[in-house]
Amino acid sequence: MKDAREMPSLLDRPPWSIVIGVLILVSILGFSVETLPDLSKTTRFYLSLLEITTVGIFTIEYLARVALAKRKIDYIFSFMGLIDLLAIIPFYLALYVDLRPLRLLRLLRFIRLLKLVRYNAAFSRFSRALAMAREELIIFSVASAIVLYLSAAGIYYFEHPVQPDVYRSIFDALWWAIATLTTVGYGDIYPVTAGGRGFTFIVLMIGLGLVAVPTGIVASSLSAVRREEAKLSDH
């Protein structure tokens, strides 16, 4: 499937890329200002006008990319194509649906920040590295999910008999497993038995490895991408 790099190059170069980048940051700032209490009607009017203007420009950009793309379906369903769509869709949904009960949809406006990825070479390099390491990351994710479940089941076995109100089920234990494996350790749920604490030590050691492995995979892929770019520049 084609990615955003294969879209019309005119839309990805200065000064257009600078204009879009500034609009993205301004629109996010406007969204943040909207959350301030006791804003005047005049301020809210100008914030609404800013939102309409930025969404209008983003919409024109999106339609232009669709129109100029050689394979329109590939662009529409590409990562950057979906980001471009999600950056504007909450505005149009709000015209017909009250989004206040669906606050998560309003938060989609923050996805506009991801549009900046299109104009940054480092982000492009990073996305290529992730694509290169896709299979390894998938295998690692599956293995992590298995370890997560086994950790939850293990702590439930040790702690449920003495803390039945805390570790009521494996689903409750999953929260502990997530906080422990990610080495966050919130401390809201913790073992009190000797077996549970010993098991926690093992899980913590595994958690340190879980953090290091994907970092090494991505770093290796980034190095490979840089070597490819160096070879292309030499030619």
N, C-alpha and C positions, 0 to 999 in steps of 0.2 A: 504494500500500500504506500502511496506517495506521501511524503511528509511536507511540512510547510516550506522547506527549503527549495522545493521545486515549483513554488508559486511564482507569479510574475515578479522579477527582480526589482522593477521600478518601485513597487510598493514596499520594498524592504531596504531601501537606501535613503540616505539623507537627501533633502530635508524632511521628507515625509515620515521617516522613522522617528526623527526627533520630535516632530509635531505629535505623533501618536503617543510616544513615550511621555511627553509632558502632559497630554490629556489624560493618560492613565493615572498618573500621579495626582493630578488636580482632582479628578473624579473620586479617587479614593480619599483624598483629603476632605472633599465635600461631604462624602458619606460619613466620615468621622465627625465632622462638625455638626451634622444633623443630630447626633446623639447628645449634644450639649443641651442642658435644660434651659428653659426660659428664653428661647430664641424669639426674636421679634418676627412679625409677619413679613416685614421687608426682607430680612435675612433669609427666611424660609422661601420667599418668592425667588430670590436670586439663586439659592441653592437648587430649587426646582428647575430654573432656567438653565443652570449649569448642567444638570443631569440630562435635560432634554437635548442640549447642544452636543454634549459628548456622546450620548447614545446615537444621535443622528449621524455624527461623523463616523462612529464605529460601525453603524449599519451600512453606510455607504461603502466603507472599506470592505466589509464582509461581502456585500453584493458584488463589488468590483472583483474581488478575488474569485468568487464563484464564477462570474461571467468570463474572466480571463483564463481560468484554469483549463488546461487541456483535457484533464479528466476530472470533471466536476464532482462526481460521486466520491472519488478518491480524496479530494480536498475536503469535502463536507464531513466525511467520516474520519479524517486524519486527526491526530492529536491537536494540532494548532487550529484546525477547522472547527473542532468541537469547542475549544477554548474561546475562539472568536464568537461563536454562537451563544455560548453560555454567558459571555460578557454583556450581551444585550437583551437576552430573553427575559430576565426578571422585570425589566422596564415594561415590556409589552404585555406580559402576564398581569402586571399590576393594573393595567388599563381595564381589564375585564374581571379580575379576581382580587378580592381583598387579601393581600399577602400578610397582614398582621398576624393571623393565626399560624401562618406558615413562614415563620421568621427565617428558617433555613434557606428558603428560596431567595430571600433578600440578601442573605450572606453571599449568594453566588456573584454579587457585584464585585467581591474581592478577587474573583477569578481573573478580573482584568489585569491584575498584577502579573499573571502568568503570560499575558500577551507580550510582556517585556522580553520573554525568552526568545522570541522571534528575532529580536534585533541585537542579541548579544552572542558573540562568537564562542565565549566560554560556556554558555548554556547549551549552545548547539553541540559543542564538543562533549559535554557531559551527557546529553541525550543519546549521542552516538555510542558512548561508552556503555550506557545502560542497555542499549539495544544489543551491543556486542556480548554483554554478560547476561543476557536475558535468561538463557537456559539454566545457568548456574544459580542465578538469583531465585528462579522458580523452585529449583530443587532445595535450596536453602530455606525458602519460605515454607515449603511443605514440611521439612525436617523441624523447623522452628515451631510450627503448629503442633506437631506430634509431641515435641518436648514440652510445650506449654500444657497440653492436656495431661501428659504423664505427671508433670509437676503438680497440677491441680488435684489429680487423683491421689498422688502420694501424700500430700499435706492433709487432704481430707481423711485419709486412712489414719494418720497419726493424731490429728487434732479434733476430729468430730466427737470422739467419746468424751473429751474433757471440755470442749467448747462447742456444744451442739447449737447454741444460739448464734455463734459467729460463723462456723463452718457448717452451715445447714445442709449444703449439697455441694456437689462438684462445681456447679455453676457459681456459687459463692466463692469457692476456692479458686476459681479462675481469676478473680480480681487480684487475689494475693499472688498468684503465679505470674500475672502480667507485671505487677509492681516489682516483684523480686527478680524475674528474668531480665527485665530492663534496667535492673540495679537502681531503680528509683527509691523503693522502700519507703512508702508513705507512712508506715507505722500504724495505720488504722486497724489492720488485721495482722497479727503476728503469732507465732507458735509459742506455747508455754511448756510443752513436754520436751524431754531430752531427745527423743526420737525425732520430733518435729524440728527442733533446732539443728540437729545434725543433718537432717534432710535439707533444711534451708541452706546450710553451708554448701552442700553439693550443688543445689540449684543456683546459688550465687556464682559459684565457679563456672558453671555452664553458661550463665548469663553473661559473664565477662567475655567468654569465647564467642557468644552469639553477636556481641557488639563488634568484635574484631574481624570476624570472617567476612561479612559483606563489605566492610571498609577495604579489606585487602583485595577483594574481587573487583570492586569499582576502581580502585587505584591502579590495579594491573591493566584494566581495560582502558583507562585514561592514558596510561603510558603507551599502549598499543595505538590508540588514536593519534597521539602526538607523533609517534614514529611514522605513521602513515602520512600525516600532514607534512612532516619533514621531507619524506621521500618525494611527495608531489611538488613541494617548493623547489627541490633540487632539480627536478626535471623542467 
